[in-house]
């Protein structure tokens, strides 16, 4: 083996950033591919109005889970690599987030259970909604810890298994005419299956291999970082989670279904830079002195991947959407293409955001994401079509990159790391 292929293989073997990025990309490709199959089955077995109602409920559950995370996901990615008590960090994260997930699941579930029940018991719909929020939170917490110990292969297996279980469950539930509730049950099955496998991986990695303990010292030491990460991640995720709900309220349940599938495809593209961003955050935490070199290396690799992927996706969109149904081709192609074009901007945002994360300069990130959320939600609320909502997304990404270019030179790395992490 020689030439460019040999160079790529050598880089994969010798560069942890490249290896972790590839593993996380494979995870996202596999998970997204199986997720697409599940949604194809869903759109074929449920009416578009039912898909729209379920999509809004799933987005609401994701928003509730984001609220309940309290920033611990980024804290685990950032500090597990440095900690002598990773078990204490994970135990604290679980103890803090699980009760919040139950409370927020109840609050959001009361809001969503009416449209979600579809003629079934509202109590059952509420219980399933709460279970979904809790499962999403615990999965995210444990997955972050597993990624932080570089066991990314286990993440691939867990998410692939979860989505395979979802395909099987929605195929059965769709035949039984369970309404929007059945779609949510399929999502719960996927999250629970993946969580079980991630817990096993954490046990093998010795961060869940014994009694878990919540540490007050850890909370005191990292609460400012976690809360800042929390507000940043929450606000940064609001546009993607809120838009399906906003579309359903303004344009109807059918439009919510068409938007959800278009955004699902676009967000699948964005999983590639997300994977590289996660790997960069972990490697940057291990190798802070090499941060600039790591960012430039990640940017080159992403550009080589994202440009052809975006071009192919834009061209192939109608054929892919035909798998979901003819009406999805008519209604989802144009908004998807507009969002797909923003892929390079999204890639830049992930990498530039990691620079501020590693520098522990999360305050500017919160401010940046507030502006982005206001721009996207504000413009989308005035939109009268799905194309208008997609343009709102693109304008928000342009604003993101422009603000990063201004903020990064102004905020160098902070000095000392929290004592409770490093001692």
C-alpha angles and dihedrals in degrees: 000000000000144000126034094342092056090048091053092048091048091050091050091052098044106032116072092196091054092045095048091045092052092048092050092045090052089049091052094044092050094043092045093046093052089042089056091052090052092050092046089055089046096051090047094052102036130055115252091247090056090047089051093050091048092046091053091049093048090049090050089051089051090051091050090049091050090052091049095050093077091199096293094126094066091039091057092048091049102041110025089077089056101037129101088200105049089152090059092049092052094043090051091048092053094044092051100043105039098067091045089052091055093050095046091043089058093047096048091038093058087054095048104032095086097060092033099054095068093195094323125109113297088213090058090047090051093049092050091047092052091047090052093052092049092047092049092050096047092045091052093048096049093040091055090053092048092050090048091059088049095246091138094146089067090054090056092052094045097051093042090053092047093053092045088055089049092054091053093046098048091047089059097038093049092056089050092057095234096163123219090329091068092058090053091049088056091053090049091051090053094049094046094048092050091046093055092052093045091052089055090050090050090051091052089048090055095240091105097024097109144014111329119225134191113226121211088194091057091050092050093046099046105027094100093050092044095048093047090048087047096055091043095050093041095050092041091054097045097089095055093044098040100045096073089051092046092048092051092050095046105029104022140253095291091053089048089057093050092046093047093055092045092049091044089059093045093047088051088062090048090056088077095064089037090059092049090046092053092049090047092052092052095043092042089054090052094042107030093159090061096048097118093049091048092050093050091047091050091047093053092048093047094050091053090052104035101049096059092037092054093047092050092045093052092050096042097043098104093050092048093047091050086071088066094048141285094273090056089056090054097043107029105040099079098045090046092053092050091051093044091058088061090062095101090049090050089050091053091048093054094050096042090046090055090057090061091042093055090044087052090236098137098144093075089047091056091052091047093051092047089058091046093050092048091050096047098041093040094052093040092052088060095046119112096193141034090254088058091053090050092050088052088057092050094049089051092055092050089053090048096056093043091054092047089055089057099041105045098065090049097057119056122184119293117244121239125029119230109283096224090060101050104035 
